[in-house]
Amino acid sequence: MSTDPNKFARGLLTDALSHVSSLVRSEVDLAWSEINENLKSAGVVFAIIAFVMIKKGMSDLELSSLAPIRTAKNVKRDAQAVKGVYDEK
């Protein structure tokens, strides 16, 4: 019973390439899993930051904060000044 050395070498090479291919696939799968895990962790943090920013933005947009307070004070001051001028006459 004689075996062909070329056939044996080809079998070894095929097995080696199969193992390398499997190892590379496993490493890529592991990398993707790690990336997804990190993104999920970062997503919780980003969600908290987004929530805080939305709450701040909503409070900044309340009607009381949009009212022209300085303009109202200036108009009252001007009205009192005009009234003062007419009262003096």
C-alpha positions, 0 to 999 in steps of 0.5 A: 500500500503506497500513498502518493506524497503529493496527495498527502501534502495537498491534504495537509495544505487543504486542512491548514488553509481550512483552519486558517480560514476558520480562525480568520472568520472566528476573529472577525466574528469576535471583532464584530461582537466586541464592536456591537457590545461597545456600541450598545454600551455607548448607546446607553451613555449617548441616550442619557446625554441626549435626554439631558440635552432635550430636557435643557432645550425644552426648558429653554423654549418655555414661553416664559423664557421666550418673553421679551423681558428687556424690551418690556422693561424698556417700553415701561421705562419709556412710557414713564419718561413720556408720562413724566414729560406730560405731567410736568407741562 
